[in-house]
Amino acid sequence: MTDRRALLAALAAAAAATLLPRRVHASGTGVRPPGALPPGQFEEACIGCFRCAEVCPPKAIRFPSALSLDAVHPFIAARQTACVLCMKCTLVCPTDALAPVAAQPAAIASSVRMGVPLLKRDACLPWSGRGLCRLCYYVCPYAGTAVELVGPRLAPLFHPEACVGCGLCEEACPDEANAIRIRSPAEVAEARG
Amino acid sequence: MSEVQSTPRRGTRSAAAGSARARLQPVDIVLRRARWFQWVRRASLALSLLVVVGLPLWQLRVAGAASGGLSAGGGWSWLAAALGLPPVPPPAVGAPAAVSLFGLELLDPLLTLGVAITHGLRGSLLLVALPALVLVAVLGRFFCGWVCPYVPLLAASNALRWVLGRFGFKPLDVRLPRRTSLVVLVAVLGATAVLGTQVAPLVYPPSIIGREAFRAIFFGSFGAGALVLGAAFAVDSFVSRAGFCRSLCPGGALFSLLSTASPIRVKRDASRCTDCTVCDVVCNLGQKPMSDRLDAGCERCGKCVSACPTGALALGVRAPAVEKT
């Protein structure tokens, strides 16, 4: 009955493993899909099953290709493809690393915080006086609250507390400006120190 | 308790004097010399591959239809379009390591355990994990022989070993003890606990294959997971026959542990056995049916049963041997 003994030993080892001190807390800095648990907790719960990415209509959810501890965690590179806030990914997660969110503007606005936009004003066309762009304002699902146009040049002013972080503004920002970048909550926390 | 008293079969269990066993007679699933049984297993493996490749393709088609053909190109979307799949969401999502099949969640026990260690048994995790655990408890380590999408690669590596042998380069066959996989399992789970993130999906082939197939189909590229797969293939091809599956895979180790109570076993009728060793040779996982030395590492593939020329082997269902000391 060595198998039974081995089973007991493995269960004991698993129990002991939960008590091991967690010195490192691996958390990537990528922008996670909507409904994701806070940084750190998401990396604990995500098993890299890619179901969220598989059901994503615009194919916005990707996986890092390098071999690292972050390789199994989905991220959104909004500059290439932004999230369209359909919330399909939140419904298929087996471990609730992504919690279900109803696909309604109010529900999304209250519970989704994928990241916050960082605007480089010297690169932004209206702010630097190079043009009347306003693309970010036009693509924003929460235009008026998450972003408003200010001043005589109608330059964008972001309000991170009302922004869900979908990254449609980052995707739409013209290549010659490339002034907007969505920063994940982990990155914001890191920058804060 | 009043079990049906079935007649003893051909004296395979001669005078099982134990009380529990005497009441619950073993039943044979008679597959003596049945080749068709292996075709059923191959069909199951093919279905598994169909899930791995077909679901991402189908989702590409759905995405393409939703965007009116304006975007969702790239990867193998041309193939998805050529196949003419219906542009409605498929009835399943995921890959064999974590699949939702017609609403039924099948989550690999290794992945469940990893999340339980780092994140705790929160929410519906136990509920999601239960169907797979029940399957393993009853069917044993069947996943490795019937579902794992690594099996085609293993078959390719065995074919490569055969070809190399024909050309006079006999590959090594180092026989590490199966216990080594337990060490790997404990190491993976320990690393998971210390690092606070999931390590198993980085090294566990079913998980890697699903993710890499998805990446190839959606984006037309490969990730570093392909290197891990390549390493496993190299070990199986040049160092040890099925060495990765038998003595390195953490998932296989966990399946073996969970299947100790499985009632499905390979049984031998000693009066028919001619000691020809065919069964020992066909087994990928180093089991020894000819001398009745099978342990929880048996993947219930039934290759030995189908290969036995005299029909001495059968898959049997019996009560767990609790009375054995």
Interface residues (C-beta under 8 A of the other chain):
Chain A: M1 T2 D3 R4 A6 L7 A10 A13 A14 A17 T18 L20 P21 R22 R23 V24 H25 A26 S27 G40 Q41 E43 E44 A45 C46 I47 G48 C49 F50 R51 A53 E54 V55 C56 P57 P58 K59 R62 F63 P64 S65 A66 L67 S68 L69 A71 V72 H73 V92 P94 T95 D96
Chain B: L55 P56 Q59 V62 A63 A66 S67 S71 A72 G74 P89 V93 G94 A95 A97 A98 S100 E105 L107 L111 L113 G114 V115 A116 I117 T118 H119 R122 G123 S124 L125 V128 R179 L182 L185 V186 L189 G190 T192 A193 V194 L195 G196 T197 Q198 V199 A200 P201 L202 S207 G210 R211 F214 R215 F218 F219 S221 F222 G223 A224 G225 L227 V228 L254 S256 L257 L258 T260 D295 A296 K324
